[in-house]
Amino acid sequence: MKTNTNHSQTATHALSPTTRRAIFLLSLATFCSMAVQRICDPMLPELSRIFGTPISEASRAISFFAIAYGLMQLFYGPVGDRFGKYRVVMLATIGCSVGSLLSALSADLTFLIAARIGTALAAAAIIPLSLAWVGDAVHYEQRQETLARVGLGTMLGITAGQLFGGLLTDTLGWRWAFVLMSAAFATVSFLLWQQLKHLKQATPHAHAPIGFFQQLKEVAHNPWARTFLSLALIEGATVFGVLAVTAAHLHQVHHISLTLAGGTTALFGLGGMAYMATAKITIRRFGEVGLARNGGISFGAAFVVIAFSPWWQLALPSCFVAGFGFAMFHNTMQAKATQLLPKARGTGVTLFAGFMFLGQSLGVLVLAELFNHYNSQSILGADAMVVCALGLFLSRAIAKRNATQADQA
């Protein structure tokens, strides 16, 4: 078939320079998107002090961002399938630039939360539609490795958001972190706009999109899709939820500065980068089942150390290991998400992202509230155990699904 021919020509070694540059620019966009999500994490104690509110209220700058981000997935999936995923990503970066600037100009917590929600409304398009675009352009056999390259921007974004969020808050002030993000988004939007005209002939044709409600019906009647989206919800609540409060845990328990706490949690992103750099070898060594299992266990074990170690220095290698484990697990989830609805890939991936970030919003709200009633060690430790179980469950689910598909072949 023609579609199969197009896909086979997009293996990693055969990607054209235009497509490679497009993937690089999408990595920059995902970098900015993740950085703006995580940039408030180390700010929470300072925002709480500046605006005179408890951390649970200041955390709404994170949790409300995630809620808006998740809800918008149902909008951007069909829009990306209809009007072009790359074009929508470019427009979204412009919106994020404006939203970040408004965040920097916030006079009170309410305005900051509103500006963050506005930023999220635009940012919601960037990562899922970037992944969906890769799904259209690259054959599945090479897709996980290519997604890892795009994911490098995501991991760098986690690192930059955590690091510069704490550094600028401690030095120039928290507003300058948002000024930096506004400038970064503006630059990336210009580069994406320049590249867009070259992709009209370079991007392979995806499947003709099916109706949106038909897509949802397919998902609702598919046991694997229901299971997968449930796992995405739990992943968002446990992994991203605990990441949002890790800097606050280190700051409060070990009495280190926000810069040091943010820099320590930034090693999570560096661990993810290490996975991306070795993805080709790691994917071939472990396969999807091994990546899911070992990734969940590595993340959980690392956060047990972060939670209960009396020495904050052990959080340095632990955050790195947690990031590596998360990237193993999440990269596998991303690859599976691109096959959730092959005939409407944008919607399939954005459904995955929507459930994941809905879970994140719930996780941040719940964990921040638990901080007011329980010690952070117990909270992080319990969360770590859940992630271990999640990795084991996903690995078994993938193995069972692969065996079923092999029997049907």
C-alpha positions in Angstrom: 0.0 0.0 0.0 1.1 3.6 -0.6 0.9 4.4 3.1 3.2 1.6 4.0 5.7 2.7 1.3 5.8 6.2 2.8 6.3 4.9 6.3 9.1 2.5 5.2 10.9 5.4 3.6 10.9 7.4 6.9 13.1 5.0 8.8 15.7 6.9 10.8 18.6 6.3 8.3 16.4 7.6 5.4 15.0 10.8 7.0 15.6 13.8 4.8 17.5 16.8 6.0 14.2 18.8 6.0 12.5 16.2 8.2 15.5 16.0 10.5 15.4 19.8 11.0 11.7 19.7 11.6 12.2 17.1 14.3 15.0 19.2 15.9 12.7 22.3 16.0 9.9 20.2 17.5 12.4 19.2 20.2 13.0 22.9 20.9 9.3 23.5 21.1 8.8 20.5 23.5 11.8 21.9 25.6 10.0 25.2 26.1 6.7 23.5 26.8 8.1 21.3 29.5 10.2 24.1 31.0 7.2 26.4 31.4 5.3 23.6 33.1 8.1 22.9 35.6 9.4 26.4 36.2 7.0 27.0 39.1 8.1 23.9 41.0 11.0 25.4 42.9 9.2 28.8 43.2 6.4 27.4 45.5 8.0 28.4 48.8 8.8 31.9 47.5 5.4 32.3 45.9 3.8 31.3 49.2 5.9 33.9 51.0 5.4 36.7 48.5 1.6 36.3 48.2 1.1 35.3 51.9 -0.6 32.0 51.2 0.1 28.4 52.1 2.0 26.2 49.7 -1.2 24.3 48.9 -2.7 27.5 47.5 0.5 28.6 45.7 0.6 25.1 44.1 -2.5 26.0 42.1 -0.1 27.8 39.7 1.0 24.3 38.8 -2.2 22.2 39.3 -4.5 24.6 37.4 -2.0 24.7 34.6 -2.2 20.9 34.4 -6.0 20.9 34.5 -6.3 23.4 31.6 -3.6 21.5 29.7 -5.4 18.2 30.1 -8.8 19.5 29.2 -7.5 21.1 26.0 -6.3 17.8 24.6 -9.7 16.9 23.4 -9.6 20.1 21.4 -6.2 20.0 19.8 -6.3 16.4 18.7 -8.9 16.8 16.0 -7.6 20.3 15.2 -4.1 19.0 14.6 -5.5 16.1 12.4 -7.5 18.6 10.3 -5.3 21.7 10.0 -1.8 20.2 10.3 0.0 19.3 13.4 3.2 21.3 12.7 1.2 24.4 12.0 -0.8 24.2 15.2 2.4 23.7 17.2 3.9 26.8 15.7 0.8 28.9 16.6 0.8 27.4 20.1 4.3 28.6 20.8 3.2 32.2 20.0 0.4 31.8 22.5 2.8 30.5 25.1 5.1 33.5 24.6 2.2 35.9 25.4 1.1 33.8 28.4 4.6 33.7 29.9 4.9 37.5 29.5 1.6 38.0 31.3 2.8 35.6 34.1 5.8 37.9 34.6 3.5 40.9 34.9 1.2 39.3 37.5 0.3 41.6 40.4 -1.2 38.8 42.6 -1.6 35.1 42.8 -5.0 35.1 41.2 -3.6 36.9 38.1 -0.6 34.6 38.0 -2.9 31.5 38.1 -5.0 33.0 35.3 -1.9 33.7 33.2 -0.7 30.2 33.8 -4.0 28.8 32.7 -3.8 30.9 29.5 -0.3 29.6 28.9 -1.5 26.0 29.4 -4.3 26.5 26.8 -1.7 27.1 24.2 1.0 24.7 25.5 -1.4 21.8 25.5 -0.8 21.4 21.7 2.9 21.3 21.6 4.2 18.0 23.0 1.3 15.6 21.9 1.1 17.0 18.4 4.9 16.9 18.0 4.8 13.2 19.0 1.8 12.6 16.6 3.7 14.4 13.8 6.6 12.0 14.3 4.1 9.1 14.3 2.9 10.2 10.9 6.4 10.6 9.6 8.3 7.6 11.0 7.7 3.9 10.7 6.8 2.2 14.0 10.0 0.1 14.0 12.1 3.3 14.2 9.5 5.4 16.0 10.5 4.8 19.6 14.1 5.8 18.9 12.9 9.0 17.1 10.5 9.8 19.8 13.4 9.6 22.2 15.1 12.3 20.2 12.1 14.6 20.4 11.9 13.6 24.1 15.4 14.9 24.6 13.8 18.4 24.4 11.3 17.4 27.1 14.0 16.1 29.4 16.1 19.3 28.9 12.9 21.3 29.6 12.4 19.6 32.9 16.1 20.3 33.8 15.9 24.0 32.7 12.5 24.6 34.3 13.7 23.2 37.7 17.1 24.8 37.5 16.3 28.3 36.3 13.0 28.5 38.2 15.0 28.2 41.4 18.1 30.1 40.3 16.3 33.2 39.0 13.9 33.2 42.0 16.9 33.3 44.3 18.8 36.0 42.3 16.9 38.3 40.0 13.4 37.3 41.1 10.7 34.9 40.0 9.3 37.2 37.4 12.5 37.0 35.3 12.0 33.2 34.9 8.8 34.0 33.0 10.5 36.7 30.9 13.1 34.1 29.9 10.3 31.7 28.9 8.5 34.4 26.8 11.7 35.1 24.9 12.4 31.4 24.3 8.9 30.7 23.0 9.0 33.7 20.6 12.3 32.5 19.1 11.1 29.0 18.6 7.8 30.2 17.0 9.8 32.2 14.5 12.0 29.2 13.6 9.0 26.9 13.3 7.3 29.4 11.0 10.4 29.5 8.7 10.4 25.7 8.5 6.7 25.3 7.9 6.8 26.2 4.2 9.4 23.4 3.6 7.2 20.7 5.1 4.3 21.0 2.7 6.0 18.6 0.4 8.2 16.8 2.9 5.7 15.5 5.4 4.2 12.1 4.5 0.4 11.9 4.2 -1.3 10.5 7.3 -4.5 8.5 7.3 -7.6 10.4 6.5 -9.1 11.4 9.9 -12.2 9.7 11.1 -15.0 11.6 13.0 -14.1 12.7 16.5 -17.0 10.9 18.2 -16.2 7.8 16.2 -12.7 8.0 17.6 -14.0 8.2 21.2 -16.3 5.3 20.5 -13.3 3.2 19.3 -11.4 4.0 22.5 -14.4 3.3 24.8 -14.9 -0.1 23.2 -11.2 -1.1 23.2 -10.1 -2.8 26.4 -6.4 -2.0 25.7 -7.2 1.7 25.1 -9.1 1.9 28.4 -6.3 0.2 30.3 -3.6 2.3 28.6 -5.4 5.6 29.4 -5.9 4.6 33.0 -2.2 3.9 33.3 -1.5 7.4 31.8 -3.8 8.9 34.5 -1.9 7.1 37.2 1.5 8.0 35.7 0.6 11.7 35.7 -0.6 11.6 39.3 2.4 9.7 40.7 5.4 10.7 38.6 4.7 14.4 37.8 2.8 14.9 41.0 5.7 13.9 43.2 8.2 15.8 41.0 6.3 19.0 41.6 6.8 18.8 45.4 10.4 17.3 45.4 12.1 20.7 45.6 9.9 21.8 48.4 10.7 18.5 50.3 14.4 19.1 49.9 14.1 22.7 50.9 12.0 22.0 54.0 13.5 18.8 55.3 17.2 19.5 54.6 17.0 23.3 54.8 18.9 23.9 51.5 18.3 26.9 49.3 15.8 27.0 46.5 18.6 27.2 44.0 20.2 24.0 45.3 16.9 22.3 45.7 15.9 23.2 42.1 19.3 22.3 40.8 19.1 18.9 42.5 15.7 18.1 41.1 17.0 19.3 37.7 19.2 16.2 37.7 15.9 14.3 37.0 16.0 15.9 33.5 19.7 15.0 33.1 18.9 11.4 33.9 16.2 11.5 31.1 18.8 13.0 28.8 21.2 10.1 29.5 18.4 7.7 28.5 17.8 9.7 25.3 21.5 9.6 24.5 21.6 5.8 24.9 18.1 5.1 23.7 19.1 3.1 20.6 21.2 0.7 22.7 18.8 0.6 25.6 15.7 0.0 23.5 17.4 -2.9 21.7 18.7 -4.3 25.0 15.5 -4.3 27.0 12.6 -4.0 24.6 9.3 -2.5 25.5 8.6 -5.0 28.3 11.9 -4.5 30.0 11.9 -0.7 29.6 8.5 -0.5 31.3 9.5 -2.9 34.2 13.0 -1.6 34.9 11.9 2.1 34.4 9.2 1.9 37.0 11.4 0.0 39.5 14.3 2.4 39.0 12.1 5.5 39.6 10.5 4.0 42.7 13.8 2.9 44.3 15.4 6.3 43.7 12.5 8.2 45.3 12.6 5.9 48.4 16.2 7.2 48.8 15.2 10.8 48.2 12.3 10.4 50.8 14.2 8.7 53.7 17.9 9.5 53.3 19.2 11.8 56.1 21.7 13.2 53.7 20.5 15.5 51.0 23.5 14.7 48.9 22.1 11.3 48.1 19.3 13.1 46.3 21.8 14.1 43.6 22.4 10.6 42.1 18.8 9.5 43.1 17.2 12.3 41.0 19.4 11.3 38.1 18.5 7.6 38.4 14.8 8.5 38.7 15.0 10.6 35.5 16.6 7.7 33.6 13.9 5.3 34.9 11.1 7.7 34.1 12.4 8.2 30.5 12.5 4.4 30.0 8.9 4.0 31.2 7.5 7.2 29.5 9.2 6.6 26.2 7.5 3.2 26.0 4.1 4.9 26.9 4.7 7.5 24.1 5.4 4.8 21.5 2.2 3.0 22.4 0.2 6.2 22.4 1.1 6.8 18.7 -0.7 3.5 17.9 -3.8 4.1 20.0 -5.7 5.6 17.0 -3.6 5.1 13.9 -6.3 6.6 11.7 -6.4 9.8 13.8 -3.0 9.9 15.5 -3.3 13.5 16.7 -6.4 12.6 18.7 -4.9 9.4 20.0 -1.8 11.0 21.4 -3.6 14.0 22.8 -6.0 11.7 24.6 -3.0 10.0 26.2 -1.5 13.4 27.1 -4.9 14.6 28.4 -5.3 11.7 30.8 -1.7 12.0 31.9 -1.9 15.7 32.7 -5.3 15.3 34.3 -3.6 12.8 36.6 -0.8 15.4 37.1 -3.3 18.1 38.2 -4.9 15.7 40.6 -1.6 14.5 41.9 -0.3 18.0 42.6 -3.4 19.0 44.4 -3.5 15.8 46.5 0.2 15.7 47.3 0.3 19.5 48.2 -2.7 19.0 50.5 -1.1 16.0 52.1 2.0 18.1 52.8 -0.2 20.1 55.3 -1.1 16.9 57.2 1.7 14.4 56.9 5.5 14.5 56.6 6.9 14.6 53.2 9.0 11.5 53.7 6.0 9.3 54.0 4.3 10.9 51.0 7.3 10.5 48.7 7.9 6.9 49.9 4.3 5.8 49.3 4.3 7.4 45.8 7.5 5.6 45.0 5.9 2.2 45.7 2.9 3.0 43.5 5.3 3.8 40.6 7.1 0.5 41.0 3.8 -1.3 40.8 2.8 0.7 37.8 6.0 -0.3 35.9 5.4 -4.0 36.7 1.7 -3.8 35.6 2.6 -2.0 32.3 5.3 -4.5 31.4 2.9 -7.5 32.0 0.1 -5.7 30.0 2.5 -5.2 27.0 3.7 -8.7 27.2 0.2 -10.1 27.2 -0.9 -7.8 24.4 2.1 -8.8 22.3 1.4 -12.5 22.8 -2.2 -12.0 21.8 -1.3 -10.2 18.7 1.3 -12.9 17.8 -1.4 -15.6 18.2 -3.7 -13.7 15.9 -1.1 -13.1 13.2 
